[in-house]
Amino acid sequence: MASKRAIKRRACSGKKKYNEEDAKRASYHARRKTGDWILPYGCKFCKGWHIGHPPRKVRQAIIAKQKRRKIHG
């Protein structure tokens, strides 16, 4: 089992730390530039915010929510 220090190193290593507002702004610009799914998320290790690609389950949940919204108006 990996130590907490090793998990933190992998979770935050090489990632830019943002505050919430700047992370939202950066993810918006990254999505516009690349067309990829890039979302901001709060980091439980550094208590800051990072941006990145969400897991498949998160993408599927967002798509399902958007479809329900379109159906129910």
N, CA, C and O atoms as a GROMACS GRO file, in nm:
protein
  292
    1MET      N    1   0.085  -0.118   0.000
    1MET     CA    2   0.000   0.000   0.000
    1MET      C    3   0.090   0.124   0.000
    1MET      O    4   0.190   0.130   0.071
    2ALA      N    5   0.052   0.221  -0.079
    2ALA     CA    6   0.130   0.345  -0.090
    2ALA      C    7   0.110   0.433   0.034
    2ALA      O    8   0.004   0.434   0.095
    3SER      N    9   0.215   0.505   0.068
    3SER     CA   10   0.206   0.596   0.181
    3SER      C   11   0.126   0.720   0.142
    3SER      O   12   0.108   0.748   0.023
    4LYS      N   13   0.080   0.794   0.242
    4LYS     CA   14   0.006   0.917   0.215
    4LYS      C   15   0.094   1.017   0.140
    4LYS      O   16   0.045   1.090   0.054
    5ARG      N   17   0.222   1.019   0.174
    5ARG     CA   18   0.313   1.111   0.106
    5ARG      C   19   0.325   1.076  -0.042
    5ARG      O   20   0.328   1.165  -0.127
    6ALA      N   21   0.332   0.947  -0.075
    6ALA     CA   22   0.343   0.904  -0.214
    6ALA      C   23   0.214   0.936  -0.290
    6ALA      O   24   0.219   0.977  -0.406
    7ILE      N   25   0.101   0.916  -0.226
    7ILE     CA   26  -0.028   0.947  -0.290
    7ILE      C   27  -0.037   1.096  -0.319
    7ILE      O   28  -0.080   1.136  -0.427
    8LYS      N   29   0.003   1.178  -0.222
    8LYS     CA   30  -0.002   1.324  -0.242
    8LYS      C   31   0.092   1.365  -0.354
    8LYS      O   32   0.059   1.451  -0.436
    9ARG      N   33   0.209   1.305  -0.358
    9ARG     CA   34   0.307   1.340  -0.460
    9ARG      C   35   0.249   1.312  -0.599
    9ARG      O   36   0.266   1.392  -0.690
   10ARG      N   37   0.182   1.198  -0.614
   10ARG     CA   38   0.122   1.165  -0.744
   10ARG      C   39   0.001   1.255  -0.774
   10ARG      O   40  -0.021   1.291  -0.890
   11ALA      N   41  -0.075   1.290  -0.672
   11ALA     CA   42  -0.196   1.369  -0.692
   11ALA      C   43  -0.166   1.513  -0.730
   11ALA      O   44  -0.238   1.571  -0.812
   12CYS      N   45  -0.063   1.573  -0.674
   12CYS     CA   46  -0.035   1.715  -0.694
   12CYS      C   47   0.090   1.742  -0.778
   12CYS      O   48   0.112   1.855  -0.821
   13SER      N   49   0.172   1.642  -0.800
   13SER     CA   50   0.298   1.661  -0.869
   13SER      C   51   0.277   1.711  -1.011
   13SER      O   52   0.204   1.651  -1.090
   14GLY      N   53   0.342   1.821  -1.043
   14GLY     CA   54   0.337   1.875  -1.178
   14GLY      C   55   0.209   1.950  -1.212
   14GLY      O   56   0.189   1.991  -1.326
   15LYS      N   57   0.123   1.968  -1.115
   15LYS     CA   58  -0.004   2.038  -1.139
   15LYS      C   59   0.004   2.178  -1.082
   15LYS      O   60   0.063   2.202  -0.976
   16LYS      N   61  -0.056   2.270  -1.154
   16LYS     CA   62  -0.060   2.407  -1.106
   16LYS      C   63  -0.170   2.420  -1.001
   16LYS      O   64  -0.280   2.367  -1.018
   17LYS      N   65  -0.141   2.491  -0.894
   17LYS     CA   66  -0.238   2.514  -0.787
   17LYS      C   67  -0.308   2.647  -0.811
   17LYS      O   68  -0.244   2.750  -0.829
   18TYR      N   69  -0.442   2.643  -0.812
   18TYR     CA   70  -0.525   2.762  -0.834
   18TYR      C   71  -0.612   2.787  -0.712
   18TYR      O   72  -0.628   2.700  -0.626
   19ASN      N   73  -0.670   2.909  -0.706
   19ASN     CA   74  -0.784   2.928  -0.617
   19ASN      C   75  -0.907   2.890  -0.700
   19ASN      O   76  -0.895   2.869  -0.821
   20GLU      N   77  -1.023   2.880  -0.639
   20GLU     CA   78  -1.141   2.828  -0.708
   20GLU      C   79  -1.177   2.910  -0.832
   20GLU      O   80  -1.203   2.853  -0.938
   21GLU      N   81  -1.181   3.039  -0.820
   21GLU     CA   82  -1.220   3.126  -0.931
   21GLU      C   83  -1.124   3.112  -1.049
   21GLU      O   84  -1.167   3.101  -1.164
   22ASP      N   85  -0.994   3.114  -1.021
   22ASP     CA   86  -0.895   3.102  -1.128
   22ASP      C   87  -0.898   2.965  -1.194
   22ASP      O   88  -0.874   2.953  -1.314
   23ALA      N   89  -0.928   2.860  -1.116
   23ALA     CA   90  -0.938   2.726  -1.172
   23ALA      C   91  -1.056   2.717  -1.269
   23ALA      O   92  -1.046   2.656  -1.375
   24LYS      N   93  -1.168   2.778  -1.232
   24LYS     CA   94  -1.284   2.779  -1.322
   24LYS      C   95  -1.251   2.853  -1.452
   24LYS      O   96  -1.287   2.808  -1.560
   25ARG      N   97  -1.184   2.965  -1.439
   25ARG     CA   98  -1.146   3.044  -1.556
   25ARG      C   99  -1.048   2.967  -1.645
   25ARG      O  100  -1.062   2.964  -1.767
   26ALA      N  101  -0.948   2.904  -1.584
   26ALA     CA  102  -0.847   2.829  -1.659
   26ALA      C  103  -0.908   2.708  -1.730
   26ALA      O  104  -0.872   2.677  -1.843
   27SER      N  105  -1.001   2.640  -1.662
   27SER     CA  106  -1.063   2.522  -1.725
   27SER      C  107  -1.152   2.565  -1.842
   27SER      O  108  -1.159   2.495  -1.943
   28TYR      N  109  -1.219   2.678  -1.829
   28TYR     CA  110  -1.302   2.729  -1.938
   28TYR      C  111  -1.215   2.756  -2.061
   28TYR      O  112  -1.250   2.715  -2.172
   29HIS      N  113  -1.104   2.824  -2.042
   29HIS     CA  114  -1.016   2.856  -2.155
   29HIS      C  115  -0.952   2.731  -2.213
   29HIS      O  116  -0.935   2.721  -2.335
   30ALA      N  117  -0.917   2.635  -2.129
   30ALA     CA  118  -0.858   2.510  -2.177
   30ALA      C  119  -0.960   2.431  -2.260
   30ALA      O  120  -0.925   2.373  -2.363
   31ARG      N  121  -1.087   2.428  -2.214
   31ARG     CA  122  -1.192   2.359  -2.291
   31ARG      C  123  -1.212   2.425  -2.426
   31ARG      O  124  -1.226   2.356  -2.527
   32ARG      N  125  -1.214   2.557  -2.428
   32ARG     CA  126  -1.233   2.629  -2.554
   32ARG      C  127  -1.117   2.605  -2.649
   32ARG      O  128  -1.137   2.591  -2.770
   33LYS      N  129  -0.996   2.600  -2.596
   33LYS     CA  130  -0.877   2.583  -2.679
   33LYS      C  131  -0.864   2.441  -2.734
   33LYS      O  132  -0.830   2.422  -2.851
   34THR      N  133  -0.891   2.340  -2.650
   34THR     CA  134  -0.866   2.201  -2.689
   34THR      C  135  -0.992   2.126  -2.731
   34THR      O  136  -0.983   2.031  -2.808
   35GLY      N  137  -1.107   2.168  -2.683
   35GLY     CA  138  -1.230   2.094  -2.711
   35GLY      C  139  -1.246   1.972  -2.621
   35GLY      O  140  -1.344   1.898  -2.635
   36ASP      N  141  -1.152   1.950  -2.530
   36ASP     CA  142  -1.157   1.836  -2.439
   36ASP      C  143  -1.242   1.868  -2.316
   36ASP      O  144  -1.274   1.983  -2.288
   37TRP      N  145  -1.278   1.761  -2.245
   37TRP     CA  146  -1.345   1.775  -2.117
   37TRP      C  147  -1.238   1.811  -2.015
   37TRP      O  148  -1.158   1.726  -1.977
   38ILE      N  149  -1.236   1.934  -1.970
   38ILE     CA  150  -1.142   1.977  -1.867
   38ILE      C  151  -1.222   2.054  -1.763
   38ILE      O  152  -1.285   2.154  -1.795
   39LEU      N  153  -1.217   2.006  -1.639
   39LEU     CA  154  -1.296   2.065  -1.532
   39LEU      C  155  -1.208   2.098  -1.412
   39LEU      O  156  -1.105   2.035  -1.391
   40PRO      N  157  -1.248   2.199  -1.333
   40PRO     CA  158  -1.176   2.229  -1.210
   40PRO      C  159  -1.220   2.133  -1.099
   40PRO      O  160  -1.334   2.087  -1.098
   41TYR      N  161  -1.130   2.104  -1.007
   41TYR     CA  162  -1.166   2.021  -0.892
   41TYR      C  163  -1.083   2.060  -0.771
   41TYR      O  164  -0.966   2.098  -0.783
   42GLY      N  165  -1.144   2.048  -0.656
   42GLY     CA  166  -1.076   2.077  -0.531
   42GLY      C  167  -0.986   1.960  -0.493
   42GLY      O  168  -1.026   1.844  -0.503
   43CYS      N  169  -0.864   1.990  -0.450
   43CYS     CA  170  -0.768   1.886  -0.413
   43CYS      C  171  -0.770   1.866  -0.261
   43CYS      O  172  -0.753   1.961  -0.185
   44LYS      N  173  -0.792   1.743  -0.220
   44LYS     CA  174  -0.799   1.715  -0.076
   44LYS      C  175  -0.662   1.713  -0.011
   44LYS      O  176  -0.652   1.714   0.112
   45PHE      N  177  -0.556   1.711  -0.090
   45PHE     CA  178  -0.421   1.705  -0.034
   45PHE      C  179  -0.364   1.845  -0.009
   45PHE      O  180  -0.313   1.873   0.100
   46CYS      N  181  -0.371   1.932  -0.110
   46CYS     CA  182  -0.310   2.065  -0.094
   46CYS      C  183  -0.413   2.172  -0.060
   46CYS      O  184  -0.376   2.287  -0.035
   47LYS      N  185  -0.541   2.135  -0.058
   47LYS     CA  186  -0.652   2.226  -0.028
   47LYS      C  187  -0.667   2.338  -0.132
   47LYS      O  188  -0.738   2.435  -0.109
   48GLY      N  189  -0.599   2.323  -0.245
   48GLY     CA  190  -0.611   2.417  -0.356
   48GLY      C  191  -0.701   2.357  -0.463
   48GLY      O  192  -0.776   2.263  -0.436
   49TRP      N  193  -0.694   2.411  -0.582
   49TRP     CA  194  -0.773   2.364  -0.696
   49TRP      C  195  -0.678   2.332  -0.810
   49TRP      O  196  -0.576   2.398  -0.828
   50HIS      N  197  -0.713   2.228  -0.888
   50HIS     CA  198  -0.641   2.191  -1.008
   50HIS      C  199  -0.743   2.179  -1.120
   50HIS      O  200  -0.864   2.184  -1.095
   51ILE      N  201  -0.695   2.165  -1.243
   51ILE     CA  202  -0.785   2.136  -1.355
   51ILE      C  203  -0.739   2.006  -1.419
   51ILE      O  204  -0.621   1.972  -1.416
   52GLY      N  205  -0.834   1.935  -1.477
   52GLY     CA  206  -0.798   1.809  -1.541
   52GLY      C  207  -0.918   1.742  -1.604
   52GLY      O  208  -1.031   1.790  -1.596
   53HIS      N  209  -0.890   1.628  -1.668
   53HIS     CA  210  -0.996   1.550  -1.731
   53HIS      C  211  -1.071   1.472  -1.624
   53HIS      O  212  -1.009   1.405  -1.541
   54PRO      N  213  -1.204   1.478  -1.625
   54PRO     CA  214  -1.281   1.404  -1.525
   54PRO      C  215  -1.288   1.256  -1.561
   54PRO      O  216  -1.271   1.220  -1.677
   55PRO      N  217  -1.313   1.170  -1.463
   55PRO     CA  218  -1.332   1.027  -1.490
   55PRO      C  219  -1.455   1.004  -1.578
   55PRO      O  220  -1.545   1.088  -1.584
   56ARG      N  221  -1.458   0.892  -1.646
   56ARG     CA  222  -1.568   0.859  -1.737
   56ARG      C  223  -1.704   0.866  -1.666
   56ARG      O  224  -1.801   0.914  -1.725
   57LYS      N  225  -1.712   0.818  -1.542
   57LYS     CA  226  -1.839   0.821  -1.469
   57LYS      C  227  -1.890   0.963  -1.450
   57LYS      O  228  -2.011   0.986  -1.457
   58VAL      N  229  -1.802   1.056  -1.426
   58VAL     CA  230  -1.841   1.196  -1.409
   58VAL      C  231  -1.892   1.253  -1.541
   58VAL      O  232  -1.994   1.321  -1.544
   59ARG      N  233  -1.822   1.224  -1.650
   59ARG     CA  234  -1.867   1.272  -1.782
   59ARG      C  235  -2.005   1.215  -1.814
   59ARG      O  236  -2.092   1.288  -1.863
   60GLN      N  237  -2.026   1.086  -1.788
   60GLN     CA  238  -2.155   1.025  -1.816
   60GLN      C  239  -2.266   1.086  -1.732
   60GLN      O  240  -2.377   1.104  -1.781
   61ALA      N  241  -2.237   1.119  -1.608
   61ALA     CA  242  -2.337   1.181  -1.521
   61ALA      C  243  -2.373   1.322  -1.571
   61ALA      O  244  -2.490   1.360  -1.568
   62ILE      N  245  -2.275   1.396  -1.616
   62ILE     CA  246  -2.301   1.531  -1.670
   62ILE      C  247  -2.386   1.523  -1.795
   62ILE      O  248  -2.481   1.600  -1.810
   63ILE      N  249  -2.354   1.430  -1.884
   63ILE     CA  250  -2.431   1.413  -2.008
   63ILE      C  251  -2.574   1.372  -1.977
   63ILE      O  252  -2.668   1.425  -2.036
   64ALA      N  253  -2.593   1.278  -1.884
   64ALA     CA  254  -2.728   1.234  -1.846
   64ALA      C  255  -2.808   1.350  -1.787
   64ALA      O  256  -2.927   1.363  -1.816
   65LYS      N  257  -2.745   1.432  -1.705
   65LYS     CA  258  -2.813   1.547  -1.645
   65LYS      C  259  -2.856   1.646  -1.752
   65LYS      O  260  -2.965   1.702  -1.745
   66GLN      N  261  -2.769   1.669  -1.852
   66GLN     CA  262  -2.803   1.761  -1.959
   66GLN      C  263  -2.920   1.708  -2.043
   66GLN      O  264  -3.006   1.784  -2.085
   67LYS      N  265  -2.922   1.576  -2.066
   67LYS     CA  266  -3.032   1.516  -2.142
   67LYS      C  267  -3.163   1.529  -2.067
   67LYS      O  268  -3.266   1.560  -2.126
   68ARG      N  269  -3.159   1.505  -1.934
   68ARG     CA  270  -3.282   1.518  -1.854
   68ARG      C  271  -3.333   1.662  -1.856
   68ARG      O  272  -3.453   1.687  -1.862
   69ARG      N  273  -3.240   1.756  -1.853
   69ARG     CA  274  -3.275   1.898  -1.854
   69ARG      C  275  -3.344   1.934  -1.986
   69ARG      O  276  -3.441   2.010  -1.987
   70LYS      N  277  -3.295   1.879  -2.097
   70LYS     CA  278  -3.355   1.907  -2.229
   70LYS      C  279  -3.494   1.847  -2.240
   70LYS      O  280  -3.584   1.909  -2.298
   71ILE      N  281  -3.513   1.727  -2.185
   71ILE     CA  282  -3.642   1.659  -2.192
   71ILE      C  283  -3.746   1.731  -2.107
   71ILE      O  284  -3.860   1.750  -2.151
   72HIS      N  285  -3.708   1.770  -1.986
   72HIS     CA  286  -3.804   1.833  -1.894
   72HIS      C  287  -3.812   1.985  -1.909
   72HIS      O  288  -3.888   2.051  -1.839
   73GLY      N  289  -3.735   2.037  -1.999
   73GLY     CA  290  -3.749   2.173  -2.037
   73GLY      C  291  -3.691   2.281  -1.966
   73GLY      O  292  -3.708   2.397  -2.006
   0.00000   0.00000   0.00000
